[in-house]
């Protein structure tokens, strides 16, 4: 990937996180989340935004992610106002479940180790 797109990905990630934290006033965003990564295509037409939501409540986690997704157009407008680039991509928000998956694997391994220790 070229360095310009890499720099833009980093800037998009920072701006998206800042806009969500400071300017989006959606009550459905009630759970802790993080922007994991942004991958923009070379033409700057689309960018995949990977979001991880941390919650013990599956419903609230889904609501938080949907609220973030629903604010994509607002986020894009805010970025176009603040970043001086000719073209701001369409943002496609994707739920990243790798952290939850990793946590589940850790729990299973701990359970196996505990069972082996009891023998």
C-alpha positions as CSV (number, residue, x, y, z in Angstrom):
1,X,0.0,0.0,0.0
2,X,1.3,3.5,-0.6
3,X,2.3,5.8,2.2
4,X,-0.3,8.5,1.3
5,X,-3.2,6.0,1.8
6,X,-1.6,4.7,5.0
7,X,-1.4,8.3,6.4
8,X,-5.0,8.9,5.4
9,X,-6.1,5.7,7.1
10,X,-4.4,6.9,10.3
11,X,-6.0,10.3,10.1
12,X,-9.4,8.9,9.3
13,X,-9.1,6.6,12.3
14,X,-8.2,9.5,14.6
15,X,-10.9,11.8,13.3
16,X,-13.6,9.1,13.4
17,X,-12.8,8.4,17.0
18,X,-12.8,12.1,17.9
19,X,-16.1,12.8,16.1
20,X,-17.8,9.8,17.8
21,X,-16.6,10.9,21.2
22,X,-17.2,14.6,21.0
23,X,-19.8,15.4,18.3
24,X,-22.1,12.5,17.9
25,X,-24.9,12.8,20.4
26,X,-26.7,9.5,19.9
27,X,-28.1,8.0,23.1
28,X,-27.9,4.5,21.6
29,X,-24.1,4.7,21.9
30,X,-24.0,3.5,25.5
31,X,-21.2,0.9,25.5
32,X,-17.5,1.2,25.3
33,X,-16.1,0.9,21.7
34,X,-12.9,1.4,19.9
35,X,-12.0,2.1,16.3
36,X,-9.6,-0.8,15.5
37,X,-8.5,0.1,12.0
38,X,-9.5,2.0,8.8
39,X,-8.7,0.6,5.4
40,X,-9.2,2.9,2.5
41,X,-9.0,1.9,-1.1
42,X,-6.5,3.6,-3.5
43,X,-9.2,5.7,-5.2
44,X,-10.5,7.0,-1.9
45,X,-14.0,5.9,-2.8
46,X,-14.6,3.6,0.1
47,X,-13.1,2.9,3.5
48,X,-13.7,0.0,5.8
49,X,-13.9,1.1,9.4
50,X,-13.4,-1.8,11.9
51,X,-15.1,-1.2,15.2
52,X,-15.0,-3.3,18.4
53,X,-17.7,-2.9,21.0
54,X,-17.1,-4.0,24.6
55,X,-20.2,-5.0,26.5
56,X,-21.6,-7.9,28.4
57,X,-25.1,-7.0,27.0
58,X,-25.4,-8.3,23.5
59,X,-28.4,-6.1,22.8
60,X,-26.7,-2.9,24.0
61,X,-23.5,-3.8,22.0
62,X,-25.6,-4.2,18.8
63,X,-27.4,-0.9,19.5
64,X,-24.1,0.9,20.0
65,X,-22.7,-0.5,16.7
66,X,-25.9,0.3,14.8
67,X,-25.8,3.9,16.1
68,X,-22.2,4.3,15.0
69,X,-23.1,2.9,11.6
70,X,-26.2,5.1,11.3
71,X,-24.0,8.2,11.9
72,X,-21.7,7.4,8.9
73,X,-22.9,10.3,6.8
74,X,-22.5,12.8,9.6
75,X,-19.0,11.5,10.3
76,X,-18.1,11.9,6.6
77,X,-19.5,15.5,6.5
78,X,-17.5,16.4,9.6
79,X,-14.3,14.9,8.2
80,X,-14.8,16.8,4.9
81,X,-15.0,20.0,6.9
82,X,-11.9,19.3,8.9
83,X,-9.6,17.5,6.5
84,X,-8.6,19.4,3.5
85,X,-8.7,16.6,0.9
86,X,-10.5,16.6,-2.4
87,X,-12.4,13.4,-1.8
88,X,-13.6,11.8,1.5
89,X,-14.5,8.1,1.1
90,X,-17.8,6.5,1.9
91,X,-17.3,4.8,5.3
92,X,-18.4,1.2,5.7
93,X,-18.5,0.2,9.4
94,X,-17.7,-3.4,10.2
95,X,-18.1,-5.0,13.6
96,X,-14.7,-6.5,14.6
97,X,-15.3,-9.5,16.9
98,X,-11.7,-10.6,17.1
99,X,-11.2,-9.3,20.6
100,X,-14.3,-11.1,21.9
101,X,-13.2,-14.2,20.1
102,X,-9.8,-14.0,21.7
103,X,-11.4,-13.5,25.1
104,X,-13.5,-16.6,24.6
105,X,-10.5,-18.7,23.6
106,X,-8.6,-17.4,26.7
107,X,-11.6,-18.5,28.9
108,X,-11.7,-21.9,27.3
109,X,-7.9,-22.4,27.7
110,X,-8.1,-21.3,31.4
111,X,-11.0,-23.8,31.9
112,X,-8.9,-26.6,30.4
113,X,-5.9,-25.7,32.4
114,X,-8.0,-25.6,35.6
115,X,-9.4,-29.0,34.8
116,X,-6.0,-30.4,34.2
117,X,-4.7,-28.9,37.4
118,X,-7.5,-30.6,39.4
119,X,-6.5,-34.1,38.1
